Amino acid sequence: MSDYIINAVAEYGEIRAIAASSKETVETARKLHDLSPVVTAALGRLMTAAAMMSTDLKGKDDIITLQIRSLGPIQGMVVTSDSTARVKGYAFNPQVDIPPRATGKLDVGGAVGEGYLSVIRDIGLREPYVGRVQLQSGEIGDDLTYYFAASEQTPSSVGLGVLVDSSGVKEAGGFIIQVMPGASEETIDKLEKKILSIPYVTQMLEDGMSPEDILQLILGDFGLKILDKRPMEFYCNCTRERVEKALISIGAEELDKIIADGEGAELNCHFCSKKYDFTHDEIVALRKLAVQK
């Protein structure tokens, strides 16, 4: 198993933990979208988080989507993951290049800027559950920590890291630690002190630590128990049939405009950059189907 996610509990169920290794998933996204280093770090963090959060999904068709709309040069990102941690995502502006921080680290917060984070859970109900919070730093981990507290009333700590250079992704991963209802104040205080003492996620990844190592470092004194391990991968479910349905859905009037150009159409999938070409005659046939609807 290359990229994977582990679920764990500690302190007799008072603490829940998730950790992930996501290097290959993030590298796939970097290559598909020709991402700059800082956008690779930003999108990689968001994809890693979505995959970890997808472990809460139960149904095979359930989907979680994380969306960021912001005023920074990236402008926004969209990531989705299904219940098997098959994740995909894209950035609105994939080639942002801004100076690093004074420490030499990539300035993800500066690239993202001010804005909003939305978490959308589509679990088969009539309407999906949507939570929305203002970005706190644009660093993704801080913003999700705030989201869990403000929108789901679950005290959490989210750590995310992507190590990238001009040649590609060196390491990527992260963790989510959550305090469950009924946890004692003693447990909460002890956990807070422990989290404040650990290195940055990027440092732990650079030191070669696995998801198991990271959770052992944080929760080894809390009786850590790993429950399961599951694969994670970049996966896009776009097909020509889905694109045809999307074209039909825009209606006869919009299809008439495409037909008038006389050159057919080329559509690109936002998530995987795959191209779908439609001839003039194929667009005409789709227009007939649109009228029938």
C-alpha positions, 0 to 999 in steps of 0.5 A: 500500500503506497498512500494510506490513512489510519484510524485510531482511538486513545484514552479509552475512546475519549480521543479519536485520531486519523493520520495519512500519508499522501505523497503519491496522491499529491504528486499526481495532482501536481503533474495533472494540473502543472501546479507551482510549488506553493499551489501544490502545497495548498491543494495537497493539504486540502486533498489530504484533509478531505481524504481523512475526513471521508473516513466518516462517510458510510455509504458507497455513494457518499461524497465530501467536498471542501471548497475555498473561495478567497481573495488571494492569488490562488482564488480558490480550490475544490476537492472531493473525496468518496467514502473509500478515500478516492480524492480529486481536486483542482485550484482556480489558479494553478501556477501562482508563484509568490515569495516564500516566508522569511523562514524559507517555507512556502507561503500557503497562507499568502497564496490563499489569502482571505476568504471562506471554507465550505464543507459539503457532505452529500450523504444521500439526504434530500439536501447535503449538509453544508458548513461554512466558516471564514478562513483564519490563516489560509494555511488550511490546517488552522482553518479546518481546526476552526471549522470543526470547533465552530461548525461541528462543535468538536474540539480538534487539532488538524496538522497538514504538511506537503514538502515540495521542490522544483522536482516534485512532491517529496513528502505529504501527509497529516493528522486530525486529532479530536476530543470526543464528547464526555472527555475529561478536563484532565485528558483535554489539558494533557492532550493540548500540552502534547500537541503544542510540544510536537514538531511541525508536520513537515518536519515529521515527514522530512524525518521519515515518520509514517502516519503510525509514527506521528500518532504514536508521538502524539498519543503514545502516552494515551493508550493509542489503538489503531483500528484500521488502515485503508488506501488513498489515491487520486481518482477522477470518475469523469467519463464521456457519458457524464460530459454528454449529460452536462452538455445536454443540461445546458439546454438547446439555446446554449448548444445552438451557440456552439453549433453556430460556430461550426467547429464542435467543442472541446471540454476539459475536466476540471479535476483531472484535465482530461479532454473530451472532443465533440464534433459538430454533428455530435453537438447537433445530436445532443441538442436533439436530446436536450429538446426532448428533455 
